[in-house]
């Protein structure tokens, strides 16, 4: 496995000096691999159904070596949530700054970026939706605060569209929550590489959302 190669390289390099940059890169690569392994296991077996021994085995590590890189299984769960939200905020931030553009175009772009996240991080999204309840209250609060920031970005664009007369809704909050729920729930059936690519999925969701929020001319 990839990690075994890293460990072998690290072991071999003990005989010769290793630069701090090389060591940092090896550590980061191994950490990313552990997180990917945990994500796949949590998505398939659930957080409670996955043991640290299984994570270590799938990563090609001894259990003691795994704990050198992580403090707990919960830390991995928190990192998965952080990764999804940070990626979403990073992708949406420049779009939300374009409020001088048509809100319908911004909304379509935001939905597309969200679908691309589901395509790239489908297992992470599944864990994000299903396993939050297993974080401690303190870690849950941190994730909820960041999740609310992400939701607020969507709500802002919808509200902007209503203010400009481009969108219509009787309940701004419900419109935002419904749109987010529609996007997130696709992980249940979406399979990367299948006939529904992220662009096609985004087009379908955008059409549904904008049809419901469409500002219509009076008869």
Long-range contacts (C-beta under 8 A, 24 or more apart in sequence): 1-59, 1-60, 2-29, 2-33, 2-60, 3-30, 3-33, 3-34, 3-59, 3-60, 3-61, 4-60, 6-30, 6-33, 7-60, 7-61, 7-65, 27-69, 30-59, 30-69, 31-69, 33-59, 34-59, 34-61, 34-66, 34-69, 34-70, 34-76, 35-76, 35-79, 35-80, 35-83, 38-73, 38-76, 38-77, 38-80, 39-80, 39-121, 39-123, 39-124, 39-127, 40-123, 42-76, 42-77, 42-80, 42-123, 42-127, 42-131, 43-122, 43-123, 43-124, 43-126, 43-127, 44-123, 46-130, 46-131, 47-73, 47-77, 47-127, 47-131, 47-134, 48-134, 74-134, 74-135, 74-136, 74-139, 77-127, 77-131, 77-134, 77-135, 78-135, 78-139, 78-142, 78-143, 80-124, 80-127, 80-128, 80-131, 81-127, 81-128, 81-132, 81-135, 81-143, 82-143, 82-146, 83-121, 83-124, 84-117, 84-121, 84-124, 84-125, 84-128, 85-128, 85-143, 85-146, 85-147, 85-150, 86-146, 87-117, 87-121, 88-113, 88-114, 88-117, 88-150, 89-146, 89-149, 89-150, 89-153, 91-116, 91-117, 92-150, 92-153, 92-154, 93-153, 95-157, 96-153, 96-156, 96-157, 99-156, 99-157, 99-160, 102-166, 103-157, 103-158, 103-160, 103-161, 103-164, 103-166, 103-167, 104-161, 104-166, 104-167, 104-210, 106-157, 107-157, 107-158, 107-161, 107-206, 107-209, 107-210, 108-202, 108-206, 108-210, 110-153, 110-154, 110-157, 111-179, 111-183, 111-202, 111-205, 111-206, 111-209, 112-198, 112-199, 112-202, 112-206, 114-183, 114-202, 115-183, 115-186, 115-198, 115-199, 115-201, 115-202, 115-205, 116-198, 116-202, 118-183, 118-184, 118-186, 118-187, 118-190, 118-198, 118-201, 119-190, 119-192, 119-197, 119-198, 119-201, 120-192, 122-187, 122-190, 122-191, 122-192, 125-184, 125-187, 126-187, 126-188, 128-184, 129-184, 129-185, 129-187, 151-176, 151-177, 151-180, 154-179, 154-180, 158-213, 161-213, 165-215, 166-215, 167-210, 167-213, 167-214, 167-215, 168-213, 168-214, 168-215, 168-216, 169-212, 169-213, 175-212, 175-213, 179-209, 182-208, 182-209
